Amino acid sequence: MKIVRYETQPSAKFGCIEDGMVWELDGDPLVDPRRGQKVAMLDSVTLLEPCRPAKVVAIAINYVGIEGFSPTMLEPMIFVKPGSSVCAPGTPVVNPFPDLPWWGEAELGVVIKSRLKNASHEEAVAAVLGFTVGNDVTTENVEGRDHHLARSKCADSFCPIGPWIDTEFDSSNCLIEAVQNGEVIRSARSSQQFWQWPRILVEVSKWMTLEPWDVVLTGNPPDTVGMRFLSDGDVYTARIGGLGEITNQFFSKRNQ
């Protein structure tokens, strides 16, 4: 099932996608999601971010070829983005630090459906609702003193996700690509990740409780054409074969 959130009045609703249509979602989307009544054709509905996580846990340096990678790493390198950084596909992404270079990072997102703490491999797998596409937007270290990446990673709109949560997606060898202004600039398969997502969930849950709707981003692929920064008006697509894609346009604060 592809679970979505869509715009309606007076508030957003959960739905699902089937045969090019949006349907209402009956039942608890975390426990017993069921297709309800037909809403409209997909292309006539505005999709929002598919969930509103309290936090986004993200992994750095998870592919050979990424700067800083070492095969002797003992655990994943982890940072956290706030839920307020999450936005929908199509939302303008705005850099509040317009004088600093910034870039996008296309990533496989894992959506949690049940509380996870000190999890085994089996418990981690069972706690996953499904998968989504994410873009871990990043600015250069702010004046060289942003030690914990708070401003570099956590600004409003710095984490587009979507277009849906696919509960049946096989993530084992999917192609993850970043496309900037029509050109593929990052590319790799999920099977090339050093830390696979079940191990990531196990490691994170040793010291951080994962809650329902939390999203875990599993790392961005290596560059294919050298490092590319974003310029005002650039269009950036994060896409994952068989799962979907999200596209956003990027602007600096001074032009908004």
Buried (B, 14 or more C-beta within 10 A) or exposed (E): BBBBBBEBEEEBBBBBBEEEBBBBBBEEBBEEBEBBEEBEEBEEBEBBBBBBBBBBBBBBBBBEEBEEBEEEEEEBBBBBBBBBBBBBBBBEBBBBBBEBEBBBBBBBBBBBBBEBBEBEEEBBEEBBBBBBBBBBBBBBEBEEEBEEBBBBBBBBBBBBBBBBBBBEBEBEEBBBBBBBEEEBBBBBBBEBBBBBBBBBBBBBBEEBEBBBBBBBBBBBBBBBEEEBEBEEEBEBBBBBEEBBBBBBBBBBEEEE
